[in-house]
Amino acid sequence: MTTQTALQTPVNRYGKWYKVGVLVLLVALYAWAVSGIPFTGIQSTAGEVARSILYGMFHPDWGFVYQPGGEDLLRGLLDTLSIAFLGTSVAAILAVPFAFWSAQNLHKYKTVSGSGKAILSLIRTFPEVVVALLFIKAVGPGSFAGVLALGLHFVGMLGKWFAEAMESIDLGPMEALTASGANRLQALWFAVVPQVMPHFTSLTLYGFEISVRSATILGIIGAGGIGTPLIFALQSRSWSRVGIILLGIIVMVTLIDYLSGFLRKKLV
């Protein structure tokens, strides 16, 4: 018993100092992060603005919900949904070949899948806001720039998710088809695609949830959607209109999350 205790003591000491070292490293990391953020104090108007926004949410401009002759809440929300839907659809289609390219278990050499993953990582490097700014300069402000920005950005995200789903499939059916004389394309179509399609659909729905939130932000920089009237209402201090827009965004995102979660549970 004494010998066992003597043997375990160095291990216990090592584990103790390891935890202390990790704790010190985390504290130093947080201190470095906080020190890099300039803090000049809270603006004197912060409380007034917060109260105004809350007032607008409790006293929303119901007349802005629908206006026959101009821009309104329903048109902005539908525009946002259209941008998110088209952007996610484009990304899902383009992400499929990248997923086959990046899935490690489908290639003999790791350099093949590694190059695909490197390209997907490069695509994901740029946030959708930065990509949207580039497309606004290229094609002009509007919903088309928002669709292109979301489509390009989510290729990297969905491609990574799709590849990870492929790497978890059972390769037994593919090997059986290959052994019976099927070529590689036939083996992929009849053995791999049926296994991954439910996962692809579920991940696409999850990506659509995220893209709806992103589409609301893109309008603030001129890429269409509900963010455009929101930034105009904030600049003009029309708090009742800000309130109805925020309520509309909350309702839309909540319904999309609930519906997407329900469908994903049915698929997987």
N, C-alpha and C positions, 0 to 999 in steps of 0.2 A: 504493500500500500504506500509506503514511504517512497519507494523507487518510482512508482507511477506519478506521485505528486511532484517529485523532483523533475521527472521528464516533462510533465505538463506545464511547469512553471514558466520556462522560456517561451512556450507557445502562447500562454496567457498574457505574458508581458508584451510579446510582439503584437498580439491583437489589441491590447489596451493602447499602446503607443500608436498603432495604426489608426484607431478611432480618434485619438487626440489630434493626430496629424491631419486627418480629413476635416475635423471640426475647425482647426486653425486655418486650413486652406479655404474653407467655405466662408469663414468670417473675413479673411483677407480679401476674398473675391467680392463679397458684398460691400466691404468698405471701399474697394477700388471702384466698383460700379456706382456707388452713391456719390463718391467724390468727383466723378466725371460728369455729374448732372448739375448744371448751374441752377441754383435756387435763389431767385431775387424777391421772393415773398409772394403772397397771394394778392391779386389785384383788388383794389378797393370796391370795384363793381361786381366782384364774383358773387356775393350774396344776392345782390339785386337781380343779376342775370338768372341765377338758379331759381329764385322766387318767381321771376317772370315766366320761365319755362314751365314750372309747376303750375302756375296760374293758367297758362295756355293749354296744358293738358287737361285741366279740370274745367276749362271754359273754351273748348275747341271751336274752330270756325266750321260749323257744319255745312255752310254754304259752299265751301271749297271741295266737298266730297264729289259733287258732280256739277259741272258747268257746261251747258250745251255748246256755247260758242267759244270756249277757250281751254286753257290748261287746267286740269283739276287733279284731285287725288287719285281717282280710279284710273285715269289715263297714265299717271306717273307710276302707279303700282303695276299696271299691266305692262308698261314699257320695261320696268325692272324685271318682271318675270320673263318677258320675251328675251331680254338680253341674257339672263341667267340660263334659260332653257337652250337657246341657240348656242351660247358659248360652251355649255356643258356637253351638248350633242356633238359639236365639232371636236372638242377635246376627247370625248370617248371614242369617236371613230379613229382619230389620229393616234390615240394611245395604244390601240390594239397591236399594230405592227411593232411598236416600240416594246410592248410587253413580251411578245414572242422573241424579239431580239435580246431582251435583257434577262429573261428567265434562265437561270444558271443550269437547271436540270435538263434543258432542251438542247444544250450544246456540249460538244465534246471538249472544247477548249474554253477555259475561263476568260481568255482575252476577248472572246466574241461577246459574251454577256457583260463583261466589264466595260467594254466600249459603249454598249447600249445604256448601261446604268450611268456612265459618265455624262453622256449627252442629256439624259433625263435630269441629272443633277444640275447641269448647266442651265437647262430651261427653267428649273425651279429657283434658280438663284435670284432672278429678277421678280420683285413683287408685282402684282397685277396693276397697282397704281402707277408704277414706273413704266410698265409696258403700255398702259393706257395713254400716258402722256406722249410716248413715242408715236403711237398710232393716231392720236389726235393731230399731231404735227404732220403725219403722213396722209391721212384721209379726211381730216377735218373733225371738228367736234360733232358729237351725236351718238346715237345708239350703235351704229356700225363699228365705231372705234371701240366701244365697250364689248361688243361681241368678239371682236378680234383679240382684244386684250385677255378676256377670260378664256377664250379658246386656246390661245398659246400658253398661258400660264398653267391651266389645268391639264394640259398634255403631260407636263412633267409630273404632276401629282398623281393623276389617274394611271399614267404609265408605270409609276413605281408601285402603286397598289395592285394593278393588274399582274405585274411580274411576280410580286410576292404571292398572289393567289395561285399563279401557275406553279410556283416552286413547291407548293404544298399538295399538289394533286398526286394521284396514284398513277405511276407510269406503266403498271402492269398491262392494261388494255392496249396501250400504244405498242409495247413490245410484242404482244400477242398478234396484233395486226401486221406488224413488220415481219414477224416470223412466218405469217401465212401468205406473204407475197405482196402486201400493200406498200405503195411508195410512201415517202415521208409526208407528202401533202395529204394523202388519204388518211394516214395514221393521225395526223394532227386534227383533221376535220372530224373524224368519227370517234376519236378516243380522247382528245384534249378539249376540244371546243364544248362538247356536252357537259364536261365536268366544271369548266370555268364560267360558263354563261350565267348561272345564278349568282355567282360571286361578282362577276363583272356588272351585272344589272344592279345588285345591291350597292356596290361601291360607286356606281354612277349616280344613284339616287342620293347617296351621302354627299358626293361631290356637288350635286345640285343644291343641297341644303346650304353648303358653304358658299356657292356662287351667288345665291340669292342675297346673302349678307354683303358679299363683295360688290355686287351690282348696285346696291344702295349707296356705297361709298364712291363708286366711279362717277356717279352723276355730279358729285360735288366738284370734280375737276373738269366737267364738261363732256363726259362720255355717256350721257343720256341717263334716263331712269328718274326715280323719285328724288335722288340727291340734288338734282338741279333746282326744283322749286324749294327744297329745304334750305339750300344755301342762300337763295334769294330772300326767303322769309326771315332767315337769321340776320342777314345784312340790313334788311329794312325794319328789323325789330317788330315784326308782325307775330307776336307770341301766340295768338290764337291759331294762326295758320301753322306755326311750328308745332303746336300741340296736336292738331288733327293729323299732320303728316307723321309725327312720331307714333301716334296711336295706330295709324294705318300700317306703318312698318312693323310694329309689335304684333298686330293681328296677323299680318301676312306671314311673317317669319314663324310665328307659333303654329299656324295652320300647316305650313309647308313642313315643319319639323315633325308634327304629329302624323301627317299623311305619309311622309317618307319613312318614318320609323315603322309605321304599320305595314307598309309594303315590304320593307326590308326583312321584317320578321316572317312574313309569308314566303319570301324567296329563299332564305337561308335557314 
